[in-house]
Structures are given as C-alpha cells and as structure tokens.
Amino acid sequence: MHKRTLGRSGLDTAPLVLGGNVFGWTADEDTSFKLLDRFVERGFNAIDTADVYSAWAPGLAGGESEAVMGRWLAKRGRRDDVVIMTKVGSLEARKGLSADNIAAAVEDSLRRLQTDYLDVYFAHIDDDSVPLEETLGAFSKLVEAGKVRAIGASNYSADRLREALQVSADKGLKRYEIMQPGYNLYDRAGFEQELAALAQGEELGVVSYFSLASGFLTGKYASRDDLKGAARAGFLEGFFDERGMQLLETLRKVSADVGGTPAQVSLAWLMTRPGVTAPIASATSVEQLDDILAAAEVRLPQEALDALDQASR
C-alpha cells in the first residue's frame, strides 16, 4: 500500500487513519482488539486517540481509549510498526496547554498506552490563556527527551497556527508538523478557506477528523427519524437540512455509479483533496471497518468529483 508522509515529520501513514474515540465506549475491549488487529493486518498503520476519549459518555472519565490501546499494544508486542497519535488539553483533569500540564499529561498518556514514546502529540485545543512560546517550549522538551517524535495542532485557526509556526521559527522551538482539522463533504469551509493553503505552503501533514460527519455520510440514516436511539444522535441532527439531503442523494448516486458505498466514496473524496494526507475514520464492528478500509481502493472519475463538489459546495 502506498504510504503518505505527514508533512516534514518523517512519519509515514497509510491513506486512512483509524479513529480510536470508540475504544472502550461504543466498541468494548474485545471488539476494539479485533478492530485494531484487522486494521494492521490490512496494511494500515496510524491510530488516533486522545486523553479525553471518552469522558463525555455516562460512566466514563477519559483515558479509556488510550488504556484499551495500551493493552492491545502490550498483547501484540509490536509497537514500532504502528504510528500512535494522541492529544492533550481537553481532559478536565488535565485541561489546557501550560508547560506543567503538558509535562504531567504526557506521562499519563504514556502509562495508559504502555509505551515510552508517542509518534504524534497534538494540542487538542488552542489554549490562548497560555503563551504559545510556553506551550511549544514544553512540546519541544518532550521531542528532545525522545518521548514524542512530532507535534501537531488540532482545532487551531489558520491565524493562530501561522502565529505558532512563527514563534517556533523565532525562538528555535519544535514546530507543529501536522494539523488536525474537522473536514468532510458536508463541512468544507473551515478547512478549505484558509487552512488548506497554509498546510500546503508550510508543508504540514493533515489528518482530518469528522471525516464521515459522525456517520451522516455513511448513508445509514436516511432522515432524522432514523436517529432515534443512535449513540451519536446529538451530533447528527443538524446535518438533515436541505443541503444535507441533496448531498446524501448525490452520494448515493455516485456510490452506485462507482460500485462503492457512501462511506467509501466520502473517504475517497477526502483522499483526493489538496493538502489532505489521510482522513481519520472510526468503526464499531469489523464489517464497518472493512467497508471504510476499502475506500483506499476506490477511484473517483472526474464526473463523480464534479457532482460531489456541486452538491457539497
């Protein structure tokens, strides 16, 4: 499988990153292990998680996803052939991007993940209460200590990311090499208006989240009525407007034309987008995972790309 390099980080990823937000939440430990096993068996390698996953769920406190991944890594015994990405800043007990907090949070994540280094450590949020120099200085120390290979920024605006890159250049600090923006066929503006050009101009890797719009772009839900009882119902309701319904109709037509599923087409579209290294997608069953992994083999002809562009603009 053709790997893509994450900006100037020196790290390579397959064209799809596995989202670990479901581990220990909507995928129990046994299912999570099966998902991780299948993912690497198929030649994929990069897995995204965060210390806060899944603190929003009843009975969970955060750290569950990292802990499940840590037990899988220990059982598998092959840490070096996977790229592990995790994040700091959103967990209530480890909130923000102060130097002290980053230093403490990384030790928590390393312990849960049962590893002595992270491949990518993301600022999960932009914490403007802390000087960028302090945050980047703390991350730089982790890279120099061998605890982190590359750093990244999630949920940063183009202006703030540009400012952070300048601080790194001016102060001789490690720079954000990878960004993690929300981006999908329904929600394009946030990335395309400014972040895409910044990523290309600065040679940043891009791993996009909400790649399937919380499941909306899988075509599993035909209307709001189908959301009853869904774990992600709260995330999904807003997509069922006139534009969303038109997009779903086009997605189904293109899927039929190219012989793929809506999820595969949605992810394959992201893989064609300028600046995007690899989209992130999660699955709660091996069948779902096989469906999304097949996106790497889907080829979208120009007429399909034009139709999707028109419907999603």
KEVEXFI-237931 format. One line per 2 residues: for each residue y, x, z of C-alpha. Coordinates in pm, whole numbers, m for minus. Layout:
REM KEVEXFI-237931
Y X Z | ...
REM end
This chain:
REM KEVEXFI-237931
0 0 0 | 345 128 m91
540 213 224 | 919 192 256
1127 440 456 | 1350 299 731
1683 446 625 | 1715 812 726
1490 773 1032 | 1190 942 870
977 641 970 | 778 454 707
684 88 718 | 467 m138 508
675 m410 335 | 623 m657 622
675 m609 997 | 470 m814 1245
679 m1011 1494 | 546 m978 1850
754 m1259 2000 | 444 m1482 2007
216 m1244 2202 | 141 m1389 2543
335 m1706 2452 | 210 m1919 2160
m68 m1663 2095 | m283 m1588 2401
m411 m1235 2461 | m739 m1278 2274
m560 m1424 1971 | m291 m1155 1988
m556 m881 1978 | m718 m1044 1674
m380 m1066 1500 | m300 m702 1571
m646 m589 1459 | m621 m780 1131
m267 m657 1067 | m363 m288 1083
m698 m345 907 | m499 m474 610
m294 m153 594 | 24 m274 766
172 m66 1046 | 503 m178 1206
521 m419 1501 | 842 m557 1652
881 m675 2011 | 1142 m680 2293
1151 m661 2670 | 1281 m1021 2683
981 m1173 2497 | 912 m1446 2601
1135 m1514 2901 | 1252 m1848 2754
907 m2006 2787 | 809 m2200 3100
620 m1978 3344 | 707 m1653 3166
956 m1390 3283 | 979 m1147 2990
772 m836 2925 | 463 m1038 2834
465 m935 2466 | 503 m564 2547
226 m586 2807 | m17 m750 2562
65 m487 2302 | 14 m213 2561
m333 m338 2648 | m419 m358 2277
m292 m2 2217 | m496 125 2513
m809 m51 2388 | m760 69 2032
m670 427 2122 | m476 495 1802
m107 489 1891 | 4 729 1617
m79 506 1321 | 148 220 1426
528 200 1439 | 637 27 1760
984 m129 1777 | 1122 m279 2097
1463 m374 2235 | 1691 m358 2538
1984 m567 2650 | 1878 m933 2668
1631 m949 2958 | 1805 m1098 3262
1677 m827 3498 | 1783 m551 3253
2093 m708 3099 | 2338 m512 2888
2375 m166 2739 | 2507 52 3021
2361 402 3040 | 2189 330 3371
2037 8 3240 | 1905 169 2922
1750 455 3123 | 1572 207 3352
1473 m40 3079 | 1308 220 2859
1079 324 3145 | 980 m41 3198
901 m81 2828 | 705 244 2805
498 144 3108 | 420 m203 2969
341 m63 2624 | 125 213 2778
283 479 2559 | 509 779 2616
738 714 2319 | 892 433 2114
932 465 1739 | 1243 246 1727
1452 136 2026 | 1701 m138 1941
2012 m253 2119 | 1914 m621 2121
2275 m734 2153 | 2623 m593 2114
2748 m539 2470 | 3124 m496 2428
3171 m460 2805 | 3031 m105 2777
3196 169 2566 | 2995 247 2254
3006 614 2350 | 2821 538 2676
2554 330 2503 | 2500 577 2220
2501 866 2467 | 2221 701 2665
2017 640 2350 | 2079 999 2235
1935 1133 2560 | 1617 932 2501
1580 1073 2149 | 1639 1428 2275
1381 1374 2551 | 1121 1262 2295
1096 912 2442 | 1245 746 2131
1220 853 1767 | 1505 643 1621
1759 390 1746 | 1872 63 1594
2119 m223 1634 | 2023 m590 1641
2281 m871 1623 | 2577 m640 1557
2861 m750 1332 | 2948 m523 1039
3272 m419 1210 | 3101 m320 1535
2819 m141 1359 | 3071 52 1149
3257 143 1468 | 2932 258 1634
2848 480 1336 | 3194 635 1355
3157 702 1730 | 2824 876 1665
2982 1091 1394 | 3290 1178 1602
3101 1255 1924 | 2792 1421 1777
2562 1145 1908 | 2247 1000 1753
2337 712 1525 | 2187 371 1467
1948 429 1175 | 1813 74 1148
1971 m269 1176 | 1800 m597 1259
1996 m897 1131 | 1894 m1260 1102
1833 m1329 732 | 1635 m1581 532
1660 m1812 231 | 1843 m2075 434
2075 m1843 627 | 2208 m1581 386
2578 m1536 459 | 2552 m1340 785
2373 m1051 615 | 2497 m1070 257
2871 m1092 318 | 2915 m751 484
2603 m609 645 | 2409 m558 320
2678 m335 169 | 2711 m142 496
2336 m86 511 | 2326 48 157
2641 259 192 | 2523 419 519
2153 441 421 | 2040 222 711
1696 66 731 | 1697 m314 755
1426 m525 920 | 1529 m889 909
1431 m1145 1173 | 1407 m1527 1145
1259 m1447 803 | 1089 m1789 788
1366 m1975 976 | 1139 m2046 1276
874 m2193 1043 | 1104 m2416 837
1044 m2208 523 | 665 m2232 555
687 m2591 428 | 479 m2701 728
746 m2952 831 | 850 m3199 561
1109 m3379 777 | 1249 m3398 1130
971 m3646 1216 | 715 m3366 1181
877 m3164 1461 | 751 m3381 1745
554 m3162 1985 | 628 m2838 1796
698 m2536 2022 | 995 m2444 1803
1139 m2795 1756 | 1470 m2695 1915
1513 m2407 1670 | 1421 m2618 1368
1622 m2940 1383 | 1937 m2803 1222
1763 m2697 902 | 1689 m3052 787
2025 m3117 621 | 2081 m3193 251
2083 m2825 152 | 1770 m2757 356
1578 m3042 195 | 1684 m2927 m153
1575 m2574 m68 | 1233 m2693 51
1184 m2886 m273 | 1268 m2577 m482
1049 m2358 m263 | 751 m2588 m316
807 m2590 m693 | 840 m2211 m717
531 m2169 m495 | 327 m2388 m727
456 m2201 m1033 | 367 m1854 m900
47 m1957 m722 | 169 m1875 m372
258 m2061 m54 | 616 m2136 59
585 m1874 335 | 467 m1611 86
747 m1690 m157 | 1012 m1687 119
897 m1344 238 | 852 m1208 m116
1211 m1315 m191 | 1332 m1115 112
1136 m811 m9 | 1339 m820 m334
1679 m836 m162 | 1912 m537 m193
1919 m337 130 | 1620 m505 298
1346 m260 398 | 1099 m513 540
1123 m866 683 | 970 m950 1021
732 m1245 1043 | 501 m1367 1318
180 m1568 1318 | m22 m1751 1583
m358 m1751 1402 | m545 m1509 1177
m528 m1768 897 | m148 m1780 924
m136 m1401 932 | m348 m1369 617
m109 m1611 446 | 203 m1410 527
45 m1070 457 | m35 m1190 105
342 m1210 46 | 334 m834 m22
132 m908 m338 | 348 m1197 m468
565 m1112 m769 | 859 m1343 m838
972 m1366 m1202 | 1346 m1378 m1272
1348 m1754 m1329 | 1193 m1805 m984
1453 m1576 m824 | 1731 m1764 m1007
1601 m2103 m887 | 1576 m1983 m526
1921 m1827 m546 | 2073 m2150 m675
1901 m2371 m414 | 1981 m2144 m122
2335 m2036 m209
REM end
